[in-house]
Amino acid sequence: MMLGALGAVACGGAGSAVQVEVLEDEVARVVPLGGGPARTVPRATLPSNAREGDVVRDGRLDAEHGARLAREVAEWRARLAVPVPDGLDLGSGASGSLTADKER
C-alpha cells in the first residue's frame, strides 16, 4: 500500500510533475517541477524507459515538457557563455611556458 502511494506522488500523481535527476540501480532522485525538495523513490515507480532529465507526469513520460526544459537550459547556458575576443585562438594551446620570462 505504501509503495503505491509513494509511486503516485513520485511519478507526478494528482496533476503534478517531477523531473528525474539521478537514476541508480534500485532508486531514483526526483525533483518536483513546481519547486520543493528532491526525493528519493524506488526506481520501479518510474516508467521503465525514464532517463535522467526526463519529466514524468501522471506516471508517464512527458516528452514535450522535457524537451522544453532542455531547450530552456541550453538557452540559459548560451546567455552565460563568455564570448571569445577576435584573434584569440584557444585551440592552439600555449606556445611555451607561461612562466618562461620568470624562469630566466
C-alpha positions, -999 to +999 in steps of 0.1 A: +000+000+000+028+024+009+047+017-023+016+025-044+010+058-026+047+067-030+046+058-066+016+081-073+034+110-056+068+102-071+055+099-107+036+131-107+002+119-095-026+144-088-016+166-117+020+174-106+051+165-125+087+156-115+120+157-133+143+127-129+176+140-115+196+108-109+189+072-117+206+044-099+200+006-099+173+005-073+163+041-066+159+074-084+161+110-072+133+132-085+126+169-082+090+184-083+088+209-112+068+234-092+095+236-066+102+217-035+129+193-022+142+164-042+130+130-031+145+095-034+120+070-047+121+033-058+131+032-095+102+008-101+078+037-096+091+054-127+084+044-163+109+017-174+123+039-202+128+070-180+163+086-182+180+114-162+165+147-172+131+133-182+098+147-170+073+123-155+036+134-152+008+111-141+031+080-143+041+087-179+070+104-196+061+140-208+084+143-237+072+177-247+078+192-213+112+175-211+122+189-245+111+224-234+132+222-202+162+210-222+158+240-246+155+265-217+186+251-201+205+254-234+194+290-239+203+298-203+238+283-207+243+303-240+234+335-222+261+328-196+288+319-221+317+344-224+325+355-259+360+349-272+377+381-284+386+382-321+421+370-327+423+348-296+429+312-307+420+288-278+425+257-299+463+260-304+472+260-268+501+279-252+531+282-274+555+277-245+558+280-208+536+308-194+563+315-169+594+314-192+602+350-186+601+345-148+623+314-150+651+333-167 
